[in-house]
Amino acid sequence: MQKFQELKTFLDKRGYADVIDYILEDVGNLCLEGESGCGKTQLVHDFCESRKLKLLETSLTADTTRWELVASDTLKSGTTEVRPGIVMEWLDCDPVKEGYEGVVMYWDGFNYASPNVTALLESLADFRGIIRIYEKKQVFKRSPRHYFIISMNPYEKAGYAGTFQSNIAQRRRFETIRMDWLDALDETELLAKRTGVEWEFARRMTAFAALTRNAYRNGELTVPVTTGNLINYCTFFKKGLDEETIINVACGLFLSEEEQKVHSFWGQAELADTKKKAMK
C-alpha cells in the first residue's frame, strides 16, 4: 500500500497515517484506542477519503447482536425480508469493480460489544483470510483489499461489566494505535485557523478542555470536552456570543451535579492565562 496523502485535519501530527499504512498492508486489522472525541472516527474517514477506500461503518452497543451485523430482518409489504448486514456488505464488496482501491469495515465502540459479537470478530480477523459465516452457511476468502478497523475507548467501562476483559483478549488479531488528544499548541492553532478567533481565546478554550479531560480520566466527570466542542464554542464566540453564555452551553454537556466543577474550570483557565500575560 502506498503512503497516505497528507490528512486534512491536525490528527496526523503524531504520524498516525504512516503507522496505519503499514498495519493495513501487512496485517489488515487495526484497532484505534483512545478517549471519546480524540478523533478516532474522523481519522478513519480521512483515511478512507485519502486512499480512495469504500467505508462501511457501524457503532456497536451492548444490544448489538451477531445476526444484526451479518444480516437483519426487515418488514416490507407485510412480509419479512432479510437485508444484508455490514459484514455481508463487506465480504460481498468488490472494491475494484466499484472504483475503489479497497474497502474498510469499521466497528466503532468495540468496548461495548457482547461476547457473541466478539466471537464473530475472531473469524472476520482470521490471519488466514478464511471466514465462515454460519448463519449464511457460507465460507469466504478475504482479499488483501478488505480491511477491518475497530475502535474503542478504554476509559468508558461503565455499562458493560464482564465483557471488557474478554474484548481485550479478542483483539490479539489486531495491531493497535493508541490515540490521544491534540497537543495544546496544535489544538490552539487548529481552533484559531478553523474559526478565526483570537489566539488568546483559543488558548483559554484549550486550557479549559484540558481540565475537563483530566477530570474525566480521573473519574470526576462523565464526559470530556472534545476538539469538536471547542470548534463550536469558538465559532459562537466569533459570531458574537459572550463567554459566559458559551460556558453555560458547555456545562450542558455534563450532569447537573458536575456543572459547578466544569464552570470553575473556565475560571481556572482564565486565571492561568492572566498569569502568563503578567509574566511577559
Secondary structure as UniProt FT lines:
FT   HELIX           10..14
FT   HELIX           16..26
FT   STRAND          29..33
FT   TURN            36..37
FT   HELIX           40..51
FT   STRAND          53..59
FT   TURN            62..63
FT   HELIX           66..70
FT   STRAND          71..76
FT   TURN            77..78
FT   STRAND          79..84
FT   HELIX           86..92
FT   TURN            95..99
FT   STRAND          102..108
FT   HELIX           110..112
FT   HELIX           115..124
FT   TURN            127..128
FT   STRAND          130..133
FT   TURN            134..137
FT   STRAND          138..141
FT   TURN            144..145
FT   STRAND          146..152
FT   TURN            154..155
FT   TURN            158..159
FT   TURN            161..163
FT   HELIX           164..170
FT   HELIX           171..173
FT   STRAND          175..178
FT   HELIX           184..195
FT   HELIX           199..217
FT   TURN            218..219
FT   HELIX           227..238
FT   TURN            239..240
FT   HELIX           243..251
FT   TURN            252..253
FT   HELIX           256..258
FT   HELIX           259..279
//
